[in-house]
Amino acid sequence: MWLTNSSIGRKVIMSVTGVSLILFLTFHACMNIVAIFDVFGKTGGEHYNWVCEMLGTNWYALVGTAALAVLVVLHFVYALILTLQNKKARGSNKYAVTDRPAKVEWESQNMFVIGLIVVLGLCLHLFNFWWNMMAAELMGAPAIEATDGYRYMCETFGNPVFLIIYLVWFAALWFHLNHGMWSAMQTLGWNGKTWFCRWKCIGQIYTTIIILMFVAVALVFNFCA
Ligand code: HEM
């Protein structure tokens, strides 16, 4: 099948899964902003925990989590396949560093390494939150404890070591998304000269807003909660 056997097919899989993950991140960033209102309103996490409770371990949340896991695995596996394939195609030229086109950006050459940092950060994040919440509820923890996302945010971002690790993770994610968004659009067909520049600009603005939302939540919880 061309989708899995050809280079362009694999890139299409990377692009579609990548764009879907960006949509998830948009929802996730918006959901987290609710917690900022809780901090300033001094409500003790009433509204954020209500959102967590609504998602909880309902069937639709479980289906969403399973779909998300499939997207992440597909995105990572195909990134690995494409990286190895590119390395093989370059052959002994891989050491000719000075031959690199001047305009090829730093991110585009380090997408896989940055992606790896993103995945490691995600593992830590799932351990800090998902494990204490959705997984705990599935294993029988009382719902009141498993939906207290506000408390886990206070604990995680109140710790300066975690705060720094998360900020590094957000920076890596910003580089990754910045490149990933226009690269995906190019693969999916918007590769004319005008649209190339437009998507680059749209991608940069969009991903900066999303990442700043995550950064704001982490900082507000560190300083104010
Ligand atoms: C300030 C930053 C963030 C906060 C406060 C935060 C908070 C949370 C919380 C509370 C949950 C558990 C939700 C539940 O199980 O009900 C969660 C799950 C999750 N987060 Fe985050 N998150 C942040 C950033 C991110 C980022 C940057 C990513 C991706 C790169 C991410 C990916 C995920 C994933 C994949 C899950 C599991 C979702 C599911 O169970 O369906 N999060 N996060």
Residues whose N, C-alpha, C, O or C-beta is under 5 A from the ligand:
A	BS01	HEM	N32 C52 L55 G56 A61 G64 T65 F129 W130 M133 M134 G149 F214 V217 A218
